[in-house]
């Protein structure tokens, strides 16, 4: 049972918002729509309360910056980005980013339904009742696969360049970072892409970080400020830096059965990884070893670490 309650607003405002969303959805479904023009016109009204043409005459720099054809995204500089696909979603991501900075974006009864409409035309797939709060960043957007009743809170980074799956009922708390790419510790341009999977009903709590290729199973939880480089089994609770499974949720067999089978890190397919830059070898060779001469490490053999662990981004 949900702990949230319905909140009503002025009926005229609600009907005005609904009409705006219906019109936007219809125009985005129309293949003849000029998306950059639609976005710049919408932003001119939302941010400056005037037409784009009037703004262009009065404040040309401000007006030109509303048109996604006159701006660049970080993703456009990377060879891993499918440039054709990205150009289709780029105007909508520009609308998403800018509305989030306005009073409209901070109003849940406007901002959340707007993002829901945009997600349907940006993501690879999105289910019902997607709830996304403001200031969420995507790498490319088109590699997001989102199930039903997924919630993403404020100031989240979804680095979907290698693909992110958020299954039904997943919850992503404020300031969470989910990555799907890693850098070699020896060569920054040596980038490996790995799909990251968040299972059904899984919870990623405040300020936690999930590294590329991790699989968080159904009904699992990642604790506040934890850093996950690996997997969490069903009903597992992982804590710490790096995260370790330290607790298990107490669920009856009937409850586990009711949750349904879906993502179990023991059996769910893991992404073997693929190179963003074909100039580098696949797979990444061993690149690190433990330090020499450290008594604390004496019981352990000095060995190479197979996976790159450099910072993401």
VOPALO-783552 format. One record per residue (C-alpha): residue in three letters; residue number from 1; x, y, z; chain. Coordinates in nm, 4 decimals, always signed. Layout:
+-----+-----+----------+----------+----------+---+
|   r |   k |       px |       py |       pz | c |
+-----+-----+----------+----------+----------+---+
| ALA | NUM |        X |        Y |        Z | A |
...
+-----+-----+----------+----------+----------+---+
This chain:
+-----+-----+----------+----------+----------+---+
|   r |   k |       px |       py |       pz | c |
+-----+-----+----------+----------+----------+---+
| UNK |   1 |  +0.0000 |  +0.0000 |  +0.0000 | A |
| UNK |   2 |  +0.1385 |  +0.3381 |  -0.0972 | A |
| UNK |   3 |  +0.2162 |  +0.5916 |  +0.1744 | A |
| UNK |   4 |  +0.1484 |  +0.8835 |  -0.0625 | A |
| UNK |   5 |  -0.1788 |  +1.0729 |  -0.0800 | A |
| UNK |   6 |  -0.3458 |  +1.2543 |  -0.3715 | A |
| UNK |   7 |  -0.3156 |  +1.6332 |  -0.3897 | A |
| UNK |   8 |  -0.5639 |  +1.8441 |  -0.5874 | A |
| UNK |   9 |  -0.4990 |  +2.1762 |  -0.7606 | A |
| UNK |  10 |  -0.7233 |  +2.4344 |  -0.9268 | A |
| UNK |  11 |  -0.9354 |  +2.2549 |  -1.1914 | A |
| UNK |  12 |  -0.8662 |  +2.5228 |  -1.4536 | A |
| UNK |  13 |  -0.4906 |  +2.4872 |  -1.4029 | A |
| UNK |  14 |  -0.5162 |  +2.1081 |  -1.4189 | A |
| UNK |  15 |  -0.7149 |  +2.1167 |  -1.7429 | A |
| UNK |  16 |  -0.4716 |  +2.3687 |  -1.8933 | A |
| UNK |  17 |  -0.1764 |  +2.1483 |  -1.8075 | A |
| UNK |  18 |  -0.3516 |  +1.8405 |  -1.9461 | A |
| UNK |  19 |  -0.4245 |  +2.0196 |  -2.2735 | A |
| UNK |  20 |  -0.0596 |  +2.1213 |  -2.3034 | A |
| UNK |  21 |  +0.0615 |  +1.7628 |  -2.2490 | A |
| UNK |  22 |  -0.1902 |  +1.6241 |  -2.4999 | A |
| UNK |  23 |  -0.0815 |  +1.8755 |  -2.7622 | A |
| UNK |  24 |  +0.2872 |  +1.8077 |  -2.6975 | A |
| UNK |  25 |  +0.2345 |  +1.4311 |  -2.7222 | A |
| UNK |  26 |  +0.0460 |  +1.4677 |  -3.0511 | A |
| UNK |  27 |  +0.3143 |  +1.6895 |  -3.2013 | A |
| UNK |  28 |  +0.5948 |  +1.4575 |  -3.0942 | A |
| UNK |  29 |  +0.4144 |  +1.1619 |  -3.2507 | A |
| UNK |  30 |  +0.3888 |  +1.3507 |  -3.5801 | A |
| UNK |  31 |  +0.6971 |  +1.2636 |  -3.7921 | A |
| UNK |  32 |  +0.6619 |  +1.6004 |  -3.9704 | A |
| UNK |  33 |  +0.7243 |  +1.7951 |  -3.6488 | A |
| UNK |  34 |  +1.0419 |  +2.0025 |  -3.6424 | A |
| UNK |  35 |  +1.1559 |  +1.9074 |  -3.2920 | A |
| UNK |  36 |  +1.4197 |  +2.1812 |  -3.2467 | A |
| UNK |  37 |  +1.1647 |  +2.4455 |  -3.3509 | A |
| UNK |  38 |  +0.9001 |  +2.2988 |  -3.1218 | A |
| UNK |  39 |  +1.1417 |  +2.3027 |  -2.8290 | A |
| UNK |  40 |  +1.2720 |  +2.6563 |  -2.8876 | A |
| UNK |  41 |  +0.9154 |  +2.7913 |  -2.9179 | A |
| UNK |  42 |  +0.8078 |  +2.6123 |  -2.5999 | A |
| UNK |  43 |  +1.1087 |  +2.7373 |  -2.4054 | A |
| UNK |  44 |  +1.0586 |  +3.0952 |  -2.5241 | A |
| UNK |  45 |  +0.7082 |  +3.0911 |  -2.3796 | A |
| UNK |  46 |  +0.8022 |  +2.9043 |  -2.0607 | A |
| UNK |  47 |  +1.1163 |  +3.1028 |  -1.9773 | A |
| UNK |  48 |  +1.0512 |  +3.4481 |  -2.1280 | A |
| UNK |  49 |  +0.6704 |  +3.4614 |  -2.1765 | A |
| UNK |  50 |  +0.7013 |  +3.5650 |  -2.5401 | A |
| UNK |  51 |  +0.7315 |  +3.4149 |  -2.8834 | A |
| UNK |  52 |  +1.0649 |  +3.2972 |  -3.0110 | A |
| UNK |  53 |  +1.0559 |  +3.5590 |  -3.2863 | A |
| UNK |  54 |  +0.9974 |  +3.8421 |  -3.0376 | A |
| UNK |  55 |  +1.2763 |  +3.7152 |  -2.8146 | A |
| UNK |  56 |  +1.5113 |  +3.6855 |  -3.1125 | A |
| UNK |  57 |  +1.4506 |  +4.0512 |  -3.1960 | A |
| UNK |  58 |  +1.5019 |  +4.1715 |  -2.8359 | A |
| UNK |  59 |  +1.7641 |  +3.9319 |  -2.6986 | A |
| UNK |  60 |  +1.9171 |  +3.7275 |  -2.9813 | A |
| UNK |  61 |  +2.1776 |  +3.5459 |  -2.7703 | A |
| UNK |  62 |  +1.9129 |  +3.4232 |  -2.5269 | A |
| UNK |  63 |  +1.6878 |  +3.3199 |  -2.8149 | A |
| UNK |  64 |  +1.9570 |  +3.1380 |  -3.0115 | A |
| UNK |  65 |  +2.0526 |  +2.9373 |  -2.7030 | A |
| UNK |  66 |  +1.6989 |  +2.7956 |  -2.6817 | A |
| UNK |  67 |  +1.7455 |  +2.6169 |  -3.0142 | A |
| UNK |  68 |  +1.9169 |  +2.2798 |  -2.9642 | A |
| UNK |  69 |  +2.0842 |  +2.3192 |  -3.3032 | A |
| UNK |  70 |  +2.2905 |  +2.6009 |  -3.1530 | A |
| UNK |  71 |  +2.4146 |  +2.4076 |  -2.8466 | A |
| UNK |  72 |  +2.6244 |  +2.0966 |  -2.7921 | A |
| UNK |  73 |  +2.5984 |  +1.8132 |  -2.5415 | A |
| UNK |  74 |  +2.8894 |  +1.6238 |  -2.3925 | A |
| UNK |  75 |  +2.7657 |  +1.3060 |  -2.5629 | A |
| UNK |  76 |  +2.8243 |  +1.4575 |  -2.9066 | A |
| UNK |  77 |  +3.1996 |  +1.4546 |  -2.8485 | A |
| UNK |  78 |  +3.2213 |  +1.0783 |  -2.7845 | A |
| UNK |  79 |  +3.2598 |  +0.8112 |  -3.0524 | A |
| UNK |  80 |  +3.0469 |  +0.5734 |  -2.8437 | A |
| UNK |  81 |  +2.7411 |  +0.7904 |  -2.9092 | A |
| UNK |  82 |  +2.5120 |  +0.6919 |  -3.1945 | A |
| UNK |  83 |  +2.4971 |  +1.0399 |  -3.3438 | A |
| UNK |  84 |  +2.1890 |  +0.9756 |  -3.5573 | A |
| UNK |  85 |  +1.9887 |  +0.8475 |  -3.2629 | A |
| UNK |  86 |  +2.1165 |  +1.1217 |  -3.0369 | A |
| UNK |  87 |  +2.0092 |  +1.3975 |  -3.2755 | A |
| UNK |  88 |  +1.6543 |  +1.2643 |  -3.2534 | A |
| UNK |  89 |  +1.6423 |  +1.2948 |  -2.8747 | A |
| UNK |  90 |  +1.8721 |  +1.5951 |  -2.8280 | A |
| UNK |  91 |  +1.5978 |  +1.8623 |  -2.8594 | A |
| UNK |  92 |  +1.3827 |  +1.6783 |  -2.6058 | A |
| UNK |  93 |  +1.6703 |  +1.6490 |  -2.3590 | A |
| UNK |  94 |  +1.7294 |  +2.0232 |  -2.4054 | A |
| UNK |  95 |  +1.3643 |  +2.0899 |  -2.3227 | A |
| UNK |  96 |  +1.3874 |  +1.8558 |  -2.0216 | A |
| UNK |  97 |  +1.7026 |  +2.0251 |  -1.8852 | A |
| UNK |  98 |  +1.5760 |  +2.3797 |  -1.9258 | A |
| UNK |  99 |  +1.2243 |  +2.3299 |  -1.7932 | A |
| UNK | 100 |  +1.3812 |  +2.1786 |  -1.4804 | A |
| UNK | 101 |  +1.5372 |  +2.5199 |  -1.4106 | A |
| UNK | 102 |  +1.2015 |  +2.7019 |  -1.4186 | A |
| UNK | 103 |  +0.9060 |  +2.7176 |  -1.1784 | A |
| UNK | 104 |  +0.7268 |  +2.4772 |  -1.4138 | A |
| UNK | 105 |  +0.9936 |  +2.2156 |  -1.3556 | A |
| UNK | 106 |  +0.9728 |  +2.2575 |  -0.9799 | A |
| UNK | 107 |  +0.5961 |  +2.2062 |  -0.9838 | A |
| UNK | 108 |  +0.5330 |  +1.8293 |  -0.9518 | A |
| UNK | 109 |  +0.1899 |  +1.8407 |  -1.1157 | A |
| UNK | 110 |  +0.3501 |  +1.9908 |  -1.4271 | A |
| UNK | 111 |  +0.7102 |  +1.8707 |  -1.4201 | A |
| UNK | 112 |  +0.6487 |  +1.5004 |  -1.3603 | A |
| UNK | 113 |  +0.3865 |  +1.4555 |  -1.6359 | A |
| UNK | 114 |  +0.6050 |  +1.6555 |  -1.8763 | A |
| UNK | 115 |  +0.9050 |  +1.4298 |  -1.8118 | A |
| UNK | 116 |  +0.6784 |  +1.1281 |  -1.8546 | A |
| UNK | 117 |  +0.5790 |  +1.2518 |  -2.2017 | A |
| UNK | 118 |  +0.9396 |  +1.3246 |  -2.2971 | A |
| UNK | 119 |  +1.0639 |  +0.9895 |  -2.1655 | A |
| UNK | 120 |  +0.8261 |  +0.8144 |  -2.4047 | A |
| UNK | 121 |  +1.0107 |  +0.9756 |  -2.6956 | A |
| UNK | 122 |  +1.3651 |  +0.9669 |  -2.5547 | A |
| UNK | 123 |  +1.4083 |  +0.6297 |  -2.3801 | A |
| UNK | 124 |  +1.4442 |  +0.2942 |  -2.5515 | A |
| UNK | 125 |  +1.1364 |  +0.1937 |  -2.3522 | A |
| UNK | 126 |  +0.9358 |  +0.3242 |  -2.0561 | A |
| UNK | 127 |  +0.6457 |  +0.1740 |  -1.8644 | A |
| UNK | 128 |  +0.3468 |  +0.3202 |  -1.6875 | A |
| UNK | 129 |  +0.3532 |  +0.5867 |  -1.4148 | A |
| UNK | 130 |  +0.7199 |  +0.6795 |  -1.4500 | A |
| UNK | 131 |  +0.7921 |  +0.9433 |  -1.1867 | A |
| UNK | 132 |  +1.1024 |  +1.1566 |  -1.2374 | A |
| UNK | 133 |  +1.1875 |  +1.4623 |  -1.0293 | A |
| UNK | 134 |  +1.3973 |  +1.7570 |  -1.1442 | A |
| UNK | 135 |  +1.7645 |  +1.7851 |  -1.2405 | A |
| UNK | 136 |  +1.8197 |  +1.4270 |  -1.3555 | A |
| UNK | 137 |  +2.1023 |  +1.3937 |  -1.6081 | A |
| UNK | 138 |  +2.1395 |  +1.1349 |  -1.8849 | A |
| UNK | 139 |  +2.4397 |  +1.0593 |  -2.1032 | A |
| UNK | 140 |  +2.2358 |  +0.9943 |  -2.4176 | A |
| UNK | 141 |  +1.8863 |  +0.9039 |  -2.2961 | A |
| UNK | 142 |  +1.8142 |  +0.6580 |  -2.5764 | A |
| UNK | 143 |  +1.9785 |  +0.3671 |  -2.3893 | A |
| UNK | 144 |  +1.7373 |  +0.3828 |  -2.0934 | A |
| UNK | 145 |  +1.4983 |  +0.0884 |  -2.0409 | A |
| UNK | 146 |  +1.2487 |  +0.1708 |  -1.7672 | A |
| UNK | 147 |  +0.9682 |  -0.0479 |  -1.6327 | A |
| UNK | 148 |  +0.6393 |  +0.0358 |  -1.4619 | A |
| UNK | 149 |  +0.6142 |  +0.2494 |  -1.1468 | A |
| UNK | 150 |  +0.9803 |  +0.3491 |  -1.1456 | A |
| UNK | 151 |  +1.0772 |  +0.6534 |  -0.9360 | A |
| UNK | 152 |  +1.3886 |  +0.8650 |  -0.9932 | A |
| UNK | 153 |  +1.4511 |  +1.1433 |  -0.7445 | A |
| UNK | 154 |  +1.6390 |  +1.4735 |  -0.7713 | A |
| UNK | 155 |  +1.9944 |  +1.5300 |  -0.8937 | A |
| UNK | 156 |  +2.0513 |  +1.1749 |  -1.0182 | A |
| UNK | 157 |  +2.3084 |  +1.0871 |  -1.2865 | A |
| UNK | 158 |  +2.2002 |  +0.8097 |  -1.5246 | A |
| UNK | 159 |  +2.5035 |  +0.7413 |  -1.7410 | A |
| UNK | 160 |  +2.3232 |  +0.5297 |  -1.9980 | A |
| UNK | 161 |  +2.5871 |  +0.5365 |  -2.2743 | A |
| UNK | 162 |  +2.6355 |  +0.1603 |  -2.2238 | A |
| UNK | 163 |  +2.2728 |  +0.0965 |  -2.1256 | A |
| UNK | 164 |  +2.0743 |  +0.1070 |  -1.8001 | A |
| UNK | 165 |  +1.7768 |  -0.1116 |  -1.7066 | A |
| UNK | 166 |  +1.5433 |  +0.0050 |  -1.4283 | A |
| UNK | 167 |  +1.2892 |  -0.2716 |  -1.3715 | A |
| UNK | 168 |  +0.9346 |  -0.2376 |  -1.2336 | A |
| UNK | 169 |  +0.9087 |  -0.0522 |  -0.9056 | A |
| UNK | 170 |  +1.2776 |  +0.0393 |  -0.8827 | A |
| UNK | 171 |  +1.3504 |  +0.3468 |  -0.6713 | A |
| UNK | 172 |  +1.6504 |  +0.5745 |  -0.7232 | A |
| UNK | 173 |  +1.7088 |  +0.8263 |  -0.4435 | A |
| UNK | 174 |  +1.8546 |  +1.1757 |  -0.4603 | A |
| UNK | 175 |  +2.2152 |  +1.2162 |  -0.5806 | A |
| UNK | 176 |  +2.2547 |  +0.8539 |  -0.6907 | A |
| UNK | 177 |  +2.5024 |  +0.7922 |  -0.9746 | A |
| UNK | 178 |  +2.4512 |  +0.4906 |  -1.2033 | A |
| UNK | 179 |  +2.7314 |  +0.4289 |  -1.4551 | A |
| UNK | 180 |  +2.7520 |  +0.2080 |  -1.7619 | A |
| UNK | 181 |  +3.1063 |  +0.2829 |  -1.8742 | A |
| UNK | 182 |  +3.4538 |  +0.2497 |  -1.7241 | A |
| UNK | 183 |  +3.7946 |  +0.3939 |  -1.8129 | A |
| UNK | 184 |  +4.1217 |  +0.2055 |  -1.8263 | A |
| UNK | 185 |  +4.3596 |  +0.3006 |  -1.5447 | A |
| UNK | 186 |  +4.6390 |  +0.3360 |  -1.8014 | A |
| UNK | 187 |  +4.4656 |  +0.5098 |  -2.0916 | A |
| UNK | 188 |  +4.1683 |  +0.7401 |  -2.0363 | A |
| UNK | 189 |  +4.0442 |  +0.7036 |  -2.3954 | A |
| UNK | 190 |  +4.0215 |  +0.3240 |  -2.3443 | A |
| UNK | 191 |  +3.6525 |  +0.3051 |  -2.2499 | A |
| UNK | 192 |  +3.4523 |  -0.0121 |  -2.1905 | A |
| UNK | 193 |  +3.0712 |  -0.0063 |  -2.2048 | A |
| UNK | 194 |  +2.8701 |  -0.2404 |  -1.9804 | A |
| UNK | 195 |  +2.4953 |  -0.2470 |  -1.9247 | A |
| UNK | 196 |  +2.3945 |  -0.1881 |  -1.5627 | A |
| UNK | 197 |  +2.0789 |  -0.3536 |  -1.4281 | A |
| UNK | 198 |  +1.8570 |  -0.2497 |  -1.1369 | A |
| UNK | 199 |  +1.5993 |  -0.5168 |  -1.0558 | A |
| UNK | 200 |  +1.2331 |  -0.5096 |  -0.9692 | A |
| UNK | 201 |  +1.1550 |  -0.3231 |  -0.6471 | A |
| UNK | 202 |  +1.5240 |  -0.2547 |  -0.5824 | A |
| UNK | 203 |  +1.6134 |  +0.0597 |  -0.3878 | A |
| UNK | 204 |  +1.9246 |  +0.2680 |  -0.4427 | A |
| UNK | 205 |  +1.9455 |  +0.5049 |  -0.1499 | A |
| UNK | 206 |  +2.0813 |  +0.8566 |  -0.1051 | A |
| UNK | 207 |  +2.4209 |  +0.9391 |  -0.2610 | A |
| UNK | 208 |  +2.5052 |  +0.5794 |  -0.3543 | A |
| UNK | 209 |  +2.7073 |  +0.4925 |  -0.6651 | A |
| UNK | 210 |  +2.6688 |  +0.1916 |  -0.8951 | A |
| UNK | 211 |  +2.9541 |  +0.1131 |  -1.1324 | A |
| UNK | 212 |  +2.9205 |  -0.0232 |  -1.4837 | A |
| UNK | 213 |  +2.8063 |  -0.3822 |  -1.5312 | A |
| UNK | 214 |  +2.6650 |  -0.4228 |  -1.1806 | A |
| UNK | 215 |  +2.3429 |  -0.6199 |  -1.1348 | A |
| UNK | 216 |  +2.1206 |  -0.5255 |  -0.8408 | A |
| UNK | 217 |  +1.8699 |  -0.8083 |  -0.7987 | A |
| UNK | 218 |  +1.4966 |  -0.7819 |  -0.7304 | A |
| UNK | 219 |  +1.4015 |  -0.6410 |  -0.3887 | A |
| UNK | 220 |  +1.7658 |  -0.5609 |  -0.3063 | A |
| UNK | 221 |  +1.8936 |  -0.2394 |  -0.1500 | A |
| UNK | 222 |  +2.2104 |  -0.0307 |  -0.1724 | A |
| UNK | 223 |  +2.2767 |  +0.1726 |  +0.1396 | A |
| UNK | 224 |  +2.3419 |  +0.5459 |  +0.1660 | A |
| UNK | 225 |  +2.6824 |  +0.6567 |  +0.0320 | A |
| UNK | 226 |  +2.7712 |  +0.2987 |  -0.0666 | A |
| UNK | 227 |  +2.9831 |  +0.2230 |  -0.3731 | A |
| UNK | 228 |  +2.8774 |  -0.0890 |  -0.5641 | A |
| UNK | 229 |  +3.1219 |  -0.2615 |  -0.7958 | A |
| UNK | 230 |  +2.9536 |  -0.5955 |  -0.8503 | A |
| UNK | 231 |  +2.6187 |  -0.7538 |  -0.7685 | A |
| UNK | 232 |  +2.3588 |  -0.7721 |  -0.4933 | A |
| UNK | 233 |  +2.1486 |  -1.0916 |  -0.4591 | A |
| UNK | 234 |  +1.7687 |  -1.0830 |  -0.4184 | A |
| UNK | 235 |  +1.6625 |  -0.9239 |  -0.0863 | A |
| UNK | 236 |  +2.0259 |  -0.8404 |  -0.0111 | A |
| UNK | 237 |  +2.1310 |  -0.5123 |  +0.1536 | A |
| UNK | 238 |  +2.4769 |  -0.3887 |  +0.0579 | A |
| UNK | 239 |  +2.6676 |  -0.1250 |  +0.2557 | A |
| UNK | 240 |  +3.0071 |  +0.0385 |  +0.2571 | A |
| UNK | 241 |  +3.2994 |  +0.1417 |  +0.0379 | A |
| UNK | 242 |  +3.3218 |  -0.0840 |  -0.1500 | A |
| UNK | 243 |  +2.9763 |  -0.2228 |  -0.0875 | A |
| UNK | 244 |  +2.9382 |  -0.5644 |  +0.0747 | A |
| UNK | 245 |  +2.6173 |  -0.7553 |  +0.1405 | A |
| UNK | 246 |  +2.5843 |  -0.7331 |  +0.5187 | A |
| UNK | 247 |  +2.2110 |  -0.7971 |  +0.5749 | A |
| UNK | 248 |  +1.9252 |  -0.9860 |  +0.4173 | A |
| UNK | 249 |  +1.5624 |  -0.8747 |  +0.4187 | A |
| UNK | 250 |  +1.3322 |  -1.1082 |  +0.6111 | A |
| UNK | 251 |  +1.0728 |  -1.2196 |  +0.3598 | A |
| UNK | 252 |  +0.8393 |  -1.5142 |  +0.3811 | A |
| UNK | 253 |  +0.8437 |  -1.7613 |  +0.0905 | A |
| UNK | 254 |  +0.4995 |  -1.6314 |  -0.0023 | A |
| UNK | 255 |  +0.6256 |  -1.2721 |  -0.0159 | A |
| UNK | 256 |  +0.9208 |  -1.3688 |  -0.2319 | A |
| UNK | 257 |  +0.6882 |  -1.5604 |  -0.4634 | A |
| UNK | 258 |  +0.4519 |  -1.2613 |  -0.4826 | A |
| UNK | 259 |  +0.7402 |  -1.0375 |  -0.5859 | A |
| UNK | 260 |  +0.7812 |  -1.2575 |  -0.8924 | A |
| UNK | 261 |  +1.0932 |  -1.3803 |  -1.0630 | A |
| UNK | 262 |  +1.2895 |  -1.1292 |  -1.2606 | A |
| UNK | 263 |  +1.6426 |  -1.0161 |  -1.1915 | A |
| UNK | 264 |  +1.8640 |  -1.2503 |  -0.9905 | A |
| UNK | 265 |  +2.2313 |  -1.1591 |  -1.0185 | A |
| UNK | 266 |  +2.3258 |  -1.5265 |  -0.9999 | A |
| UNK | 267 |  +2.1457 |  -1.6053 |  -1.3256 | A |
| UNK | 268 |  +2.0703 |  -1.2741 |  -1.4992 | A |
| UNK | 269 |  +2.2837 |  -1.2143 |  -1.8106 | A |
| UNK | 270 |  +2.5808 |  -0.9894 |  -1.7385 | A |
| UNK | 271 |  +2.7175 |  -0.7590 |  -2.0048 | A |
| UNK | 272 |  +3.0608 |  -0.8848 |  -2.1086 | A |
| UNK | 273 |  +3.1538 |  -0.5343 |  -2.2177 | A |
| UNK | 274 |  +3.2345 |  -0.3755 |  -2.5487 | A |
| UNK | 275 |  +3.4881 |  -0.1133 |  -2.6428 | A |
| UNK | 276 |  +3.3786 |  +0.2411 |  -2.7140 | A |
| UNK | 277 |  +3.7091 |  +0.2983 |  -2.8907 | A |
| UNK | 278 |  +3.8037 |  +0.0116 |  -3.1262 | A |
| UNK | 279 |  +4.1712 |  +0.1138 |  -3.1140 | A |
| UNK | 280 |  +4.2033 |  -0.0599 |  -2.7771 | A |
| UNK | 281 |  +4.2082 |  -0.4382 |  -2.7179 | A |
| UNK | 282 |  +3.9029 |  -0.6297 |  -2.6043 | A |
| UNK | 283 |  +3.8916 |  -0.7445 |  -2.3322 | A |
| UNK | 284 |  +4.0977 |  -0.5021 |  -2.1271 | A |
| UNK | 285 |  +4.4226 |  -0.6733 |  -2.0207 | A |
| UNK | 286 |  +4.5451 |  -0.6750 |  -1.6607 | A |
| UNK | 287 |  +4.6678 |  -0.3273 |  -1.5770 | A |
| UNK | 288 |  +4.7333 |  -0.3086 |  -1.2016 | A |
| UNK | 289 |  +4.8951 |  -0.5019 |  -0.9188 | A |
| UNK | 290 |  +4.9233 |  -0.4669 |  -0.5436 | A |
| UNK | 291 |  +5.2042 |  -0.2448 |  -0.4133 | A |
| UNK | 292 |  +5.5428 |  -0.4006 |  -0.3309 | A |
| UNK | 293 |  +5.6860 |  -0.4068 |  +0.0201 | A |
| UNK | 294 |  +5.3689 |  -0.3458 |  +0.2184 | A |
| UNK | 295 |  +5.3654 |  -0.5766 |  +0.5253 | A |
| UNK | 296 |  +4.9887 |  -0.5481 |  +0.5470 | A |
| UNK | 297 |  +4.9645 |  -0.7152 |  +0.2082 | A |
| UNK | 298 |  +5.2164 |  -0.9929 |  +0.2804 | A |
| UNK | 299 |  +4.9573 |  -1.2716 |  +0.3340 | A |
| UNK | 300 |  +4.8184 |  -1.2045 |  -0.0113 | A |
| UNK | 301 |  +4.9958 |  -1.2803 |  -0.3357 | A |
| UNK | 302 |  +5.0681 |  -0.9777 |  -0.5503 | A |
| UNK | 303 |  +4.8348 |  -1.0143 |  -0.8448 | A |
| UNK | 304 |  +4.7006 |  -0.8157 |  -1.1344 | A |
| UNK | 305 |  +4.3497 |  -0.6756 |  -1.1225 | A |
| UNK | 306 |  +4.1607 |  -0.7670 |  -1.4354 | A |
| UNK | 307 |  +3.9022 |  -0.4914 |  -1.4357 | A |
| UNK | 308 |  +3.9704 |  -0.1180 |  -1.4787 | A |
| UNK | 309 |  +3.8626 |  +0.0763 |  -1.1728 | A |
| UNK | 310 |  +3.9380 |  +0.4358 |  -1.2667 | A |
| UNK | 311 |  +3.6833 |  +0.7057 |  -1.1967 | A |
| UNK | 312 |  +3.3829 |  +0.7240 |  -1.4253 | A |
| UNK | 313 |  +3.3262 |  +1.0159 |  -1.6580 | A |
+-----+-----+----------+----------+----------+---+
